[in-house]
Amino acid sequence: MRAGRLRQQVEIERPLRTADTYGQPVVTWVSLGMAWAGITLAGGGEVPGGPRAQGTERYAVELRWRADVDASCRLLWGAKVLQFATCADPDGKRRQLKGDAEVKV
């Protein structure tokens, strides 16, 4: 992995699932820290969502390998929230993570 490709600073968050006083599930996001990422627009489109379609943007994301990051995590990138659809170590050598992430717009 070339460090020059990791030009975007992001905050990594992991979901913490708990229950409220009535037993209903509540999801809060816990910060895992800041990291440098390579983020490239991979496409976009529309998803049917009730009375009107909702736009989406898809990104290819590359990070240095971390044991605490998986597909349940999300990235805060400026004003955008990128939710991982996939996230894996492509060669199993614990050098990098590659994934696909989506932003609802």
N, C-alpha and C positions, 0 to 999 in steps of 0.2 A: 504494500500500500504506500502510495506517495503522499506525504504530508501536505503537499501543495494543493491537493484536491479537497482537503478538509478545510473549507473557507468560511463556513457558516457556524456561528456559535448558537447552540440550542440548549434548552433545559430539558432533562429527561425526567419524566414522571411515571410512577407506577400506581395502579389503582389499589386502594385499601377498602375492602368490602366489610362493612359492619351492619348492625341492625339498630334501628332507632328504638325508642321506648315502647312502641307498639309492635315491634318485631318486623317491621318493614325494612327491606334492604336499602342501604345507603352507601353510595360510592363516593369516596373522597380521594384526592390525588396527592401523593407524597413525592416530594422532589428527591431525585437520586443525585442531583448535581448538574453541573454544566459540562458540556463536551463540544468538541469541534466535529462537524459533519460535512459531508459532501451531499448536496441536495440538488437533484436535477428534475425538472418537470418531465413527466413521462406521458402525460395525456390528461384528458378531461372528458366531461360528458354530463349527462343529466340522468337523474334517477327519479322515477315517478314517486311523488310524495303527497298524496292527497289531492287537493284541488289544483295544485300546480307542481311542476317539476322542480326538483332541487338540483342545483349544479354541484359538481364535484371536480376536484383537481387531484390527480395522482402524481406522486413523486417517487423517484428512486432515491434511496437514502443509504449512505455508507458511513460507518462509524468505526473507531478503533474497538477491538473486542472488549466486552465487559461481561462478567458472569451474571450481573443483575439485570440485564436488559433482555426482554423477550417480546413476543408479539402482543402481549397485553399492555405494553407501555405506550406512551405517547410523547411527542416532542413539542415543546413550545418554541416556535421560530418567529420572532417578531410578534406580529399580531395574529399569526396563524397557529392553529393547533393541528398537528399531523398525527393521526391515529394509525399505528402500524396495522397492516393487514397480514404481512409476513415479516419475519426477522430471523435470520439464521447465519451461522458461521459457514461460508461457502465451501471452504476446503478442510475444515476441522482442525486447523492449526492454531486457533485462538489468536489470530492476528487482526481480524476484521469482522464486522457484522454488516450484512447487506439486507435490505428489506424494501418493501413497498409500503407506502403510507398514503393516506387519503385525507383530504380536507373537504369538509362540507361548506359550500359557499352560498 
